[in-house]
Every structure is written in structure tokens, then in C-alpha cells.
């Protein structure tokens, strides 16, 4: 996975997520919407075979979009760890 920043300002970031598809982008978008400071969280893939996802995040200005992204990733990591523990405890 590689990240290519296309646009960045105080409350907005737009980047290309090279090597990923709807799976990661959709869960990331959904988790970003859990943040009350997020005003826009979405992505677009022009063509699934030849295009890379472009993710756009805009905040209200109270939070940096990179921080909002990192916070969302950390929440997802925590949920994934919890799922892993639950799965290991299945009998």
C-alpha cells in the first residue's frame, strides 16, 4: 500500500490509496463518520480494474484531517483485535 497526497489544507485532505480497493476504503469511510468533527468522508474509484481509490476527508476545522484519519485507523485496529480475541475464545 502506498499513499499519494493529492491535496492538503488545514481541514481537508485528498489522497490516493494505491493498491487498495473498496474493502479498506469502505470500512475507513464508515469509521471516519463516527467522528463528530468530520464533515466529509468518502472515496471514489473510477474503474475497479484500472483506477486507484481517492479518499477525501474534510473536518469542521476543530481537528486536523490527518489526525482524524489516524484516530479512525486506531479505532479499527482495536475493533479488529477484539474480534480476534473473541474468535480465539470460540469453542
N, C-alpha and C positions, 0 to 999 in steps of 0.2 A: 504494500500500500504506500502511496505517495500523495502528498498534499501540495497542490499548487494554488497559491493565493492569487485570486483574480482581481479582487477589490477589497479595500480595508479602510475603515474610518472609525471614529470614536464609538459609534453604536451599530455598525454594520460590518459584516464580513461575508465575502462571497469566495468560495474556493471549489476547486475541482478535486474530487477524491478518486485518484487513479487506481484502478484495479479492484474497485468495489461495485456492488450492484444494489438493487432495491432492498435486499435483506438488511444490510447495515444501515443504509440511509433511512429506511422507514422507521426502524426502532429508534434511531438517533433523533429523527424529527419528532416522533411521539414523545420521547423523554424531554426534549427541549421545551415542548409546550407545557410541561409540568412546572416550569419556572415562571413565576408571576411577572418577571421583568422582560420576558420575551414578547415581542410584538409580531415578528415574522420568523417562522421556522419552516423551511420547505426545501425541496430539491427537485431537480428535473434531469431526466435522461432522454436526450433527443432520440436516440436509437439504441436499443439494448445491445446490439452486436458491434456497433462502431463508435459509440459515444461513451464518455465517462460522466458520472453524476456530478452535477454542480449544485452545491448546497449554499443556501442563503440564510443568514441569521441576522436579525435586527433586534436590538433591545430598546427599552424605553430611555436609555441613557444613564440609568442608575447602575448598570452593570456592563462591564466590558464583554463583548460577544465571545472573545476567546475564553474568558473565564467561565461564561455560561456554558460553552461547549465542553470545557474540561470538567465542570461540575456534573453535566449530564452524563459524560463518559464514566465518571467515577460512580455515579448512582447506578448505572447499568452494570458496571463491574461488580458492585456489591450485590445486586439482584442476581447476577449470574453465579456468584459464589454461594449465595443462599440456596439457589436451585440445585447446585452441585452437591451441597451438603444434604439436602432433602433427598435427592436421588440416591446418594450413597447409603442413606439410612433406610431405604426401602427393603422390605424382606420378602 
